[in-house]
C-alpha cells in the first residue's frame, strides 16, 4: 500500500504538544489504500516523552541520544522513512482534518510536481486562529517562481513547516541543511528551483505561537544573515549549473 511518512523532531519538554499533534494525525482521513507512519525523533537522550508515541499505533519513536539540532533530527527521521511521500509536522503544530488527503490528492492530480506547500493559520495561546496572506497564488508553482520570491523578499516564500514532498527528491538534495538558521528553507529553495510544486487553496494546518517556540527565543536572529547568504548562494549555484529534476 502507498505510505506517507510524517516526520516530527521533538524536545523532551514538548509532551503535551506532541500528544495534540498525534491526535491531529489520528484524525486524518487518508485516500483509499494509503497508510500513515509517524516518525517521532527526539533530539536528545530518550525520556518520558517516549510514552506519548506509544499511544498511537502508527507511530515509531527514536531518540538521537544527544542534542544535534532540529535539522539533523529531521534527517535521522528521514533515514527511517518508508513512505514514497514525507510530510513535515513540527511537534507544536497541528494538522486540520483532511490535511494529508489534500496533499496526497495534489500529487495524483498533478503528476509533474515534487512538493506541496500548505497554507496555515497562526494558533495563538488563547486558541484564537489568525490568518495571514499566502505569498503565492494557489495552484501549480513552476520551477524558479518560489526561489525568485525568496530572492526578492529575503524571506521564506512558503510555509516550510507544512511541506509534503517526494521522499526520493528530498533525499537527492540531502534532506534538511545544517545551516545555523533556515535549514528547512534551504531544502525548499532546492526543490522550488529545480522542480514544480503545488499550493492548495485550503488551510490545512495550524502554526502554534507560544513562548517556548524556538524561533521566538532571544538570539534567534543571530546568524540569520549568514544563513540567508548560504540560501542565496544555493539558488545561484543551481541556476549557474542549470540543475533540474525530471518528473515521473
C-alpha angles and dihedrals in degrees: 000000000000112000135202117204117211113203119207123176112196144178125224094254095061102078096122094046091044092054090052090049089052091051090052088054092047088056094056118118105211125200115267112287096015124120133194134223121187114207109198111192116190112209099219137019120334112276142170085288088085089076092067099064090046087071090067120064092207094056129099118190130202134165124216091221089227137040109268104155135263097281094052090046089055090050093050088052089047089056088059095047119117098178128105086225130043125203126196117226116169115214094248097046131085135216118225119225111284095020097125092039089055092051095045092047090054091060090051094048095044109034092180095065125098100186142028123208119201135214120233145189120229109245110212125205091259088055092251112148117222123192125215128190120266112242091221134041114256115260137061113345112208121218113282097020097097094040093052089053089052091051093047096046102029088223138094108285096200135030100269092190092064097053125141115184145162106276094222092054093049090049092047089059093047097255119254116006124239095236119144088243133006101029088150092053091049089059094044093053091052090053093042095049097048107030140036118254139182138234114201117215092231126095102236109169146027123239105209118221112203139145094256099054114124096232090056097056123111110264095027091120090058111108091011091122092051091048093050089048089057091049092051089048090052092053091047092049093050089051095047091051093042090229115185135163122226118235126233 
